[in-house]
């Protein structure tokens, strides 16, 4: 059984998959939006990595330089009030206007709406997939044939911190594969996969599903925690 685009971006046979995601900030919300928008597993991994980095490892939608005052932002940011917000730090008025056009949400009138978690998730996922920020779509770098997580940074901000984010994405990609994101499970047939993806048969039972979900998201949280510890040590 070969994986198609459709199966590669779906979570198969895990009815409680998202309920098992620990509330590490809004990781669960971001993954739900990834599936809703049809993101491939490796694309979802990159989006999680981007959110982790851009929110200072919190998975909370934040305002640019959140540790400083609004007066500081007003005085120092040339694109104020269209400064960075959300999971991907959307900046510049034209990007707020495009987000408003694409979603029907008036970000161009009330830019602070980009801090609403549900809206921030849409901006992160849809905006990066469709190339709102730089004209580069995520599928140009991350698709069924390749996972160029390093170059994928060009969808957001040149190659700024590209290696660090790529390393995070690799870990999330492995974790999501183990969870079954993009793996089609068939109770009897052997399975094959595209590229370097290996599918492992998991019996379609409630206990197996729960155990797999528990294990994967413990891994997801562990990845985030380890990266945060390493980051703090270097500060």
N, C-alpha and C positions, 0 to 999 in steps of 0.2 A: 504494500500500500504506500503510494508516494504522497508526500505532503504538497498540497496546492497552496496558493496564496490564501484561499479561504480558511483552510485548516491551520495554516501557520500563524494566523492572527487571532485564533479563538482559543478559549480555555475549554478543553473538552472533558465532559463527565465530572466536573467539580461544581456541584450545585451550591456548596457552601464555601467555595474558593475564596470569595472576597470577605466573607464573614470571618475567616480565619486570619485575615491580614491584621497584625497588631497596629494599633493607632500610633504609628511613628509619624507624628505630624499628620499630614494628609496623604501618606503613601497609598492608602487604600483608594482614596478618591482619584488620584492620578492614574492608578492602574485601571480603575473602572472607566475612566475617560479614554484611556488607550484602547481598551477593547471596544468601546462604543464607536471610536473613530476608525477602527479597523487596523490599528498599528500592529505590525509584525512583532514577534517576540524580541528580536534584536533592536527594533526601533523603540519598543517599550522600555527596554533596558537602558538605551541611551537617554530617553526622556527622564527616567528616574535619576540617572546620574546627573543630568543637567539640573534638575530640581534640587538635588542634594547639594550640589556645588553652589548654585545661585542663591540658595536660602541659608547659606552657612551651616549646612548639615541639619537643618531643623525640619525640613519639609513643611514649613509654614510660609504662606505668602507674606513677603516682607517688602518694606519700602526701602529704596536705595539709601545707604548710609543710615540705617535705622537706629543706630546708636547715637546719632546726632540730632539736632533740633530741626524743625521745619524752617526756622529762620536761617539756619546754616545752609539748608538745601536751596532756599530762595536766593541767597547771596552768592552761592558757589557753583550751582549747576546751570550751565548755559541753556539747557533744554527745559528748565523749570517752567511750568508745573508738570511737564511731560517727562518726568524723571522715572527711574526704574521702579517697577512694582511687580508683585506677584511671584510666581515660581520661576519665571524666566527673565525677570527684570526688563520688561518692555519699556523702551524709551522713545522719545521723539514724537511730536504731534502727529506726523503722518502715519505712524504705526498705531497710535490710538484711534485715528480715524478709520484705518483699514479694519482694525479689530471690531469697531462699531458696525461697519458695513457688513462684515462677514457674519457677525453674530446677532445683529439687531439690538445689542446692548449698548446704551449710550456712553461708551468710554470717552468719547470726544467731548461730551458735556460734563461728565462726572468721572474724571480719571481715577478717583479713589475706588471706583467699582472694581478695578483690576485687582484689588486686595481681597475681594470676596472669594473664598476658597473654590467654590464651584465655578466661578467665572475664570479664576486664575488657572484652573486645570484645563479649561477649554482653550484659553490663550496659549498655554504651554504646548498642548498636544496638537491642536489644529494648526496653530501658527507655525510650529516647527515642521510639521508634516507638509504644509502647503507653501513654505518658503516666504512667510510674511516679512521677515526681518531683513534678509540680505538677498532675496531672490533665489536662494539655494534651498531646494527641497530636501528633506531628510533622505528620501528614497534614492537620491543621487549617490549617497555614500553608504547607506545601510539598507539592504534589500535582501531578497531571497538568495542572491549569489555572493554577497560580500557584506562584511561588517567593518567598514573603515571608520571606526569610532574616532580616530584622531582627526581625520579630515572633516568629519561630521560637525565639528565645532564651527565650521564655516557657515552653518545654517543660522548661527546666533551671533557670533562675535569674533570673526577672523579665526585666529588660532590661539587666542588668549586662553591659557590654562588647558589647552587641548589634551595634553598627555595625561594630566591628572584626571580629567573627566573621562577619558578613554579607558583608563584603568578601572574606574568605578563601573563603567558600562559593561566591561568584560565580566566582572563579578556578578552583576545583576543578570546578565544574559545566561550564565550558567545556572543561577538560582531559579530563574523563571523556567528554564528548560526542565529542571528537576521537578518543578511544580506542575508541569503539564501545559504551560502556555504555548500553544501552537503544536501540541502533540495530539494527534488523533489516536484514540485508544479503541482497539477492536478486540473483543474477548477471545477470538479464535485465531485471527490471522497474524502472520509475521509482519513486521513493519520495517519500512525503509524510509530514508529521509533525504532531503536535499542537502547539498553542501556537506558540512561537517556535523550536521545535527543527527544524533542517534536517539531513536525513540525506544523506550523501555516499556514492555508490557506491564500494566498494572491492572489486576482484576477489578472489575467495576462493582465494588462493594462499598458500603458506607464507611466501614472502618478503614479500608485502604485509602479512600479519598481523604478522610479526616487526618490520617497519619501523614499522608503526603503533604497536605496543606499545612499542617502544624510544623512539619520539618522545614518546608521551604521558607516559610515566613519567619521562622526563627533564624534561618540563614540570612534572609534579607535584612532583618534588624541587626544581626551580628555584623554584617558587612558595613552597615552604616556606623555602628558603634566603633568598630576597629578603625575605620577611616578617620572618625572624629578624634579618637585617642591619638592616632599618629599625627594628625594635624595639630593638636594641642601641644604635643611634645616638641614640635618644630617652632612654635611661637616664642 
